[in-house]
Amino acid sequence: MNALATGDWLTRDRLNRVGWICVAISALIVAGVLATSHGTLMANGRPLGTDFSNVWTAGRMALEGRAVDTWTWKEHFAVQQAVHGRGVDLYAWIYPPPFLLVAAALASLPYVAALILWQVVTLAPFAWLLHRMVPRRETLLLTLGAPVTLICLLHGHNGFLTALLLGGGLVLLERRPLAAGLLFGCLLYKPQFALILPPLLLVGGRWRTILGACLSAGLLIGVTLLLWGWPVWAAFLAGLPQAQQVVVEQGTTGFYKMTTAFAAVRIWGGSVATAYGVQSLFTALTVAGAMWVGRRQVDGELRAAFICAAVLLSSPYAFDYDFAVLLPAIAFLWRHAQREGWRPYEKSLLAMVWLSPLIGRQVAEHLLIPIDWISTLAAAGIALRRTFVRAPQASLAAA
């Protein structure tokens, strides 16, 4: 228990060894998936990159002049079956129209080439960002070998892009507020994570950042209207109730994969109404927390770490691949602790946050313990505790 409290077990040498081992295992898993695949399908009959299937399919439909049909699940599924075969499951497209711009660009390439390119061009700058934040060799190892990184790679998901935009914006918030806003505005493609940023920026009076966000979001909206007109936005809005009912409320994809208070209540057998009630409480608390840390006298690293966790806690719709946004949170907290001192159990808790996606699904499904959600609470809690109580310099630990 003393080792857990002090975090002395988390030595630099151990971090390097764990990082190398995880990178090697992840590389072997990805290589094995590619080696045993046939065409666009994995050995288990699912599309390579699973969720990437809806991205590439939507892009193909847009290139064929059928952009408005991408939000019609029947039409979208028919194209997926044409690409992968009739035995695949539906991977529905529920993103706002700006993400269709990315999908169309990727669909100009063959499916497998597009998947590989998508992973490389989002993971590489994200890893670079984290290394700039904590310029140590183990940072790259622990980024590339993180369990959430493997989850994103296998699912072909956008977790790296989301974390890059959010983390990059928070890094630039003080020094280059307009550029930070431009990055934040691009998060328009993830509207469920947008609830936290407006109160943060408004309370802090960050008008240049707000201007940047409006510029980039407005540009994305304008381009989609120019290319496809209002019908794509109407189709997106019309499809939201179906997505809410099937994905969020019924948990068709699996509540054990989700990292929210809503999913935790549903895992424990609670009703939809109860789940919404509990989620509303956590949403209100995280918005209040964002307003608190949004004040300019709060340390920027602690503010950024809390916001990374708050975007997950504030929404009923977040999955374990979205845990990529907690890697910048760990980096922000690590930098602050190295400068200001460590408090008991913080190192061990941050290790749990990094590790939890490795076991999160299994623990939630079989033991009914939403460990990913608990880890998100831990990250937010560390940031808030440091905001209120300064750690004594005597607790500074070398690592």
C-alpha positions in Angstrom: 0.0 0.0 0.0 2.9 2.3 0.7 4.2 1.8 -2.8 0.8 2.6 -4.3 0.5 5.7 -2.2 4.0 7.0 -3.1 4.0 5.8 -6.7 7.6 4.7 -6.2 6.9 1.6 -8.2 6.4 3.7 -11.3 10.1 4.3 -12.1 11.4 5.6 -15.4 13.0 2.3 -16.2 9.7 0.5 -15.6 7.8 2.9 -17.7 10.2 2.3 -20.6 10.0 -1.5 -20.3 6.2 -1.4 -20.1 6.1 0.9 -23.1 8.3 -1.3 -25.2 6.3 -4.4 -24.3 3.0 -2.7 -25.1 4.2 -1.3 -28.4 5.5 -4.8 -29.4 2.3 -6.5 -28.4 0.1 -3.9 -30.2 2.3 -4.1 -33.4 2.0 -7.9 -33.4 -1.8 -7.7 -32.9 -2.2 -5.2 -35.8 0.1 -7.2 -38.0 -1.8 -10.4 -37.2 -5.1 -8.8 -38.1 -3.8 -7.6 -41.4 -2.0 -10.9 -42.2 -5.1 -13.0 -41.6 -7.6 -10.6 -43.4 -9.0 -11.2 -46.8 -10.1 -8.3 -48.9 -11.7 -5.8 -46.6 -12.7 -8.3 -43.9 -10.9 -9.6 -40.9 -10.7 -13.3 -40.1 -13.8 -13.0 -37.9 -15.9 -11.7 -40.8 -16.0 -8.1 -39.6 -14.7 -5.2 -41.7 -11.1 -4.1 -41.1 -11.2 -1.2 -38.8 -14.9 -2.1 -38.0 -16.2 1.4 -37.4 -14.1 2.9 -40.2 -16.6 1.0 -42.5 -19.2 3.7 -41.9 -16.7 6.5 -42.6 -15.5 5.1 -45.9 -19.0 4.0 -47.0 -20.4 7.5 -46.3 -17.5 9.1 -48.2 -18.2 6.8 -51.2 -21.8 7.7 -51.2 -20.9 11.4 -51.1 -18.6 11.0 -54.0 -21.4 9.2 -55.9 -23.7 12.2 -55.3 -25.7 10.5 -52.6 -24.5 12.4 -49.6 -28.0 13.0 -48.2 -28.6 9.2 -48.1 -25.7 8.5 -45.8 -28.0 9.2 -42.7 -30.6 6.7 -44.0 -29.5 3.5 -42.3 -31.1 1.2 -44.9 -29.3 3.0 -47.8 -26.0 3.1 -46.0 -26.2 -0.5 -45.0 -26.8 -1.5 -48.6 -23.6 0.1 -49.7 -21.7 -1.4 -46.8 -22.9 -4.9 -47.9 -21.9 -4.1 -51.5 -18.4 -3.3 -50.3 -17.8 -6.0 -47.7 -20.4 -8.7 -48.4 -23.9 -9.4 -47.1 -22.7 -11.0 -43.9 -21.5 -7.8 -42.2 -23.3 -5.9 -39.5 -24.6 -2.4 -39.9 -22.2 0.4 -38.8 -24.4 3.4 -38.9 -23.3 6.9 -39.9 -24.5 9.5 -37.4 -21.9 12.2 -37.7 -22.6 15.8 -38.6 -22.0 16.8 -42.3 -18.5 18.4 -41.7 -17.0 14.9 -41.0 -18.4 13.9 -44.4 -15.6 16.0 -45.9 -13.0 13.8 -44.3 -14.9 10.7 -45.3 -15.2 11.7 -48.9 -11.4 12.4 -49.1 -10.6 9.0 -47.6 -13.1 7.3 -49.9 -11.1 8.5 -52.9 -8.7 5.7 -52.0 -9.2 2.0 -51.8 -10.7 0.9 -48.5 -7.5 -0.7 -46.9 -5.2 2.1 -48.1 -7.7 4.7 -46.8 -7.8 3.0 -43.4 -4.0 2.9 -43.0 -3.7 6.5 -44.1 -6.4 7.6 -41.7 -4.6 5.9 -38.8 -1.2 7.3 -39.7 -2.2 10.9 -40.3 -4.1 11.1 -37.0 -1.9 9.1 -34.7 1.4 10.6 -35.8 0.6 14.3 -35.0 -1.2 13.2 -31.8 1.9 11.3 -30.6 4.1 14.3 -31.6 1.8 16.6 -29.5 2.2 14.4 -26.4 5.9 14.2 -26.9 6.1 18.0 -27.1 4.1 18.2 -23.8 6.4 15.7 -22.0 9.6 15.4 -24.1 10.8 12.0 -22.9 11.3 8.8 -24.8 8.8 6.9 -22.7 6.1 9.4 -23.7 6.2 8.1 -27.2 6.3 4.5 -26.0 3.4 5.0 -23.7 1.4 6.8 -26.4 1.9 4.2 -29.1 1.6 1.3 -26.7 -1.4 2.7 -24.7 -4.4 0.3 -24.6 -6.7 3.0 -26.0 -4.3 3.4 -29.0 -4.8 -0.3 -29.9 -8.5 0.1 -29.5 -8.6 3.0 -31.9 -6.4 1.2 -34.4 -8.5 -1.9 -34.4 -11.7 0.1 -34.6 -10.4 2.6 -37.2 -11.9 5.3 -35.1 -11.4 9.1 -34.7 -10.1 9.1 -31.1 -6.7 10.4 -32.2 -8.2 13.3 -34.1 -10.5 14.3 -31.3 -7.7 14.1 -28.8 -5.4 16.1 -31.1 -7.9 18.9 -31.6 -8.9 19.1 -27.9 -5.4 18.6 -26.5 -3.8 20.9 -29.1 -6.4 23.6 -28.4 -5.8 23.4 -24.7 -2.0 23.6 -25.2 -2.4 26.7 -27.3 -5.1 28.4 -25.2 -2.8 30.7 -23.3 -0.2 31.5 -25.9 -2.1 31.4 -29.2 -5.8 31.8 -28.3 -7.0 32.3 -31.9 -5.3 29.1 -33.1 -6.7 27.3 -30.1 -10.2 28.4 -31.2 -9.6 27.2 -34.7 -8.9 23.7 -33.4 -11.9 23.8 -31.0 -14.2 24.7 -33.8 -13.2 21.7 -35.8 -14.7 19.6 -32.9 -18.0 20.4 -34.5 -17.9 16.8 -35.9 -18.1 15.6 -32.2 -21.1 17.7 -31.0 -21.6 15.5 -27.9 -18.2 16.9 -26.6 -19.0 20.5 -27.3 -21.0 21.2 -24.1 -18.0 21.9 -21.9 -16.0 24.3 -24.1 -18.5 27.3 -24.3 -18.8 27.8 -20.5 -15.0 27.4 -20.2 -14.3 30.1 -22.8 -17.1 32.5 -21.8 -16.2 32.5 -18.1 -12.6 33.2 -19.0 -13.5 36.0 -21.4 -11.5 34.3 -24.1 -13.0 36.2 -27.0 -10.2 35.5 -29.5 -10.6 31.8 -28.9 -14.3 32.1 -29.3 -13.7 34.0 -32.6 -11.4 31.3 -33.8 -13.9 28.5 -33.0 -16.7 30.4 -34.8 -14.5 30.9 -37.8 -13.5 27.3 -38.2 -16.9 25.9 -37.4 -18.6 28.4 -39.7 -16.2 27.5 -42.5 -16.9 23.8 -42.2 -20.7 24.5 -42.2 -20.3 26.8 -45.2 -18.4 24.2 -47.2 -20.9 21.5 -46.5 -23.8 23.8 -47.5 -21.9 24.8 -50.7 -21.2 21.2 -51.7 -24.4 19.5 -50.6 -26.9 22.1 -49.5 -29.2 22.2 -46.6 -30.6 18.6 -47.2 -27.6 17.0 -45.6 -28.1 19.0 -42.4 -31.8 18.2 -42.5 -31.0 14.5 -42.9 -28.5 14.6 -40.0 -31.0 16.3 -37.7 -33.8 13.9 -38.7 -31.6 10.9 -37.9 -30.6 12.0 -34.4 -33.7 10.6 -32.6 -33.1 7.1 -34.1 -29.4 7.3 -33.1 -30.3 8.4 -29.6 -32.8 5.6 -29.1 -30.8 2.7 -30.7 -27.2 3.6 -29.7 -27.6 5.5 -26.4 -30.8 4.3 -24.8 -30.9 0.7 -26.0 -27.2 0.3 -26.0 -27.2 -1.8 -29.1 -23.4 -1.5 -29.4 -23.0 -2.5 -25.8 -23.2 -0.4 -22.6 -20.0 -2.1 -21.4 -18.1 -0.3 -24.2 -19.4 3.1 -23.0 -17.7 5.3 -20.5 -20.5 7.5 -19.2 -22.8 7.8 -16.1 -25.7 7.0 -18.3 -24.2 3.6 -19.4 -23.2 2.8 -15.8 -26.8 3.2 -14.6 -28.0 1.0 -17.5 -25.3 -1.6 -16.8 -26.7 -1.8 -13.2 -30.2 -2.3 -14.5 -31.5 1.2 -14.1 -34.2 2.6 -16.4 -33.6 5.0 -19.2 -35.3 7.8 -17.2 -33.0 7.1 -14.2 -30.0 7.0 -16.4 -30.8 10.4 -17.9 -31.4 11.8 -14.4 -28.0 10.6 -13.2 -26.3 11.7 -16.3 -27.9 15.2 -16.1 -26.5 15.5 -12.6 -22.9 14.7 -13.8 -23.4 17.0 -16.8 -24.4 19.8 -14.5 -21.4 19.2 -12.2 -18.9 19.0 -15.0 -20.3 22.2 -16.6 -20.0 23.9 -13.2 -16.5 22.5 -12.9 -15.6 23.9 -16.4 -16.9 27.3 -15.3 -14.8 27.1 -12.1 -11.5 26.2 -13.9 -12.3 28.6 -16.7 -11.3 31.5 -14.5 -7.9 32.9 -15.5 -6.3 32.5 -12.1 -6.6 28.7 -12.3 -3.4 26.9 -13.4 -3.6 26.2 -17.1 -2.4 22.6 -16.9 -5.0 21.8 -14.3 -7.7 23.5 -16.3 -6.7 21.5 -19.4 -6.6 18.2 -17.5 -10.0 18.7 -16.1 -11.5 19.7 -19.4 -10.1 16.5 -21.1 -11.9 14.4 -18.5 -15.0 16.7 -18.4 -15.8 16.2 -22.1 -16.3 12.5 -21.4 -18.2 12.9 -18.1 -20.6 15.5 -19.5 -22.0 13.4 -22.3 -24.2 10.3 -22.2 -22.5 9.2 -25.5 -18.8 8.3 -25.2 -17.0 5.1 -25.8 -13.7 3.6 -24.7 -12.0 4.7 -27.9 -12.7 8.3 -26.9 -10.4 7.6 -23.9 -7.7 9.0 -26.2 -8.5 12.4 -24.8 -7.3 11.3 -21.4 -3.8 10.8 -22.6 -3.3 14.6 -22.8 -5.0 14.8 -19.4 -2.3 12.5 -18.0 0.4 14.6 -19.6 -1.0 17.8 -18.2 -1.2 16.4 -14.7 2.3 14.8 -15.0 3.8 18.1 -15.9 2.1 19.9 -13.1 3.0 17.3 -10.5 6.7 17.3 -11.6 6.8 21.0 -11.0 4.6 21.3 -7.9 4.9 18.0 -6.2 3.0 14.7 -6.1 0.1 13.9 -3.7 -0.6 10.4 -2.3 -1.9 7.8 -4.8 -1.8 10.2 -7.8 0.9 8.3 -9.8 -0.9 5.0 -9.2 -4.3 6.6 -10.2 -2.8 8.0 -13.4 -1.5 4.5 -14.2 -5.0 3.1 -13.7 -6.4 5.8 -16.1 -3.8 4.8 -18.7 -4.4 1.0 -18.2 -8.2 0.9 -17.8 -9.2 0.6 -21.5 -7.3 -2.7 -21.6 -9.7 -4.3 -19.1 -12.6 -1.9 -19.2 -15.0 -3.8 -21.4 -14.5 -7.1 -19.8 -14.8 -5.7 -16.2 -17.9 -3.8 -17.1 -19.6 -6.6 -19.0 -18.8 -9.4 -16.5 -18.4 -7.7 -13.2 -20.7 -4.8 -13.8 -18.0 -2.3 -12.7 -17.7 0.6 -15.1 -13.9 1.0 -14.5 -13.4 3.3 -17.5 -16.0 5.8 -16.1 -14.4 5.5 -12.7 -11.0 6.2 -14.2 -12.4 9.3 -15.9 -13.7 10.5 -12.5 -10.3 9.9 -11.0 -8.6 12.1 -13.7 -11.1 14.9 -13.1 -10.8 14.5 -9.3 -7.0 14.8 -9.4 -7.2 18.0 -11.4 -9.8 19.5 -9.1 -8.0 18.5 -5.9 -4.8 20.2 -7.2 -6.8 23.2 -8.1 -8.1 23.6 -4.6 -5.1 22.3 -2.6 -1.5 22.9 -3.5 0.7 19.8 -3.1 3.7 20.3 -0.7 7.1 20.6 -2.4 8.4 17.9 0.0 6.3 15.3 -1.9 8.0 15.9 -5.2 9.2 12.6 -6.5 11.6 12.0 -9.3 10.5 9.8 -12.1 
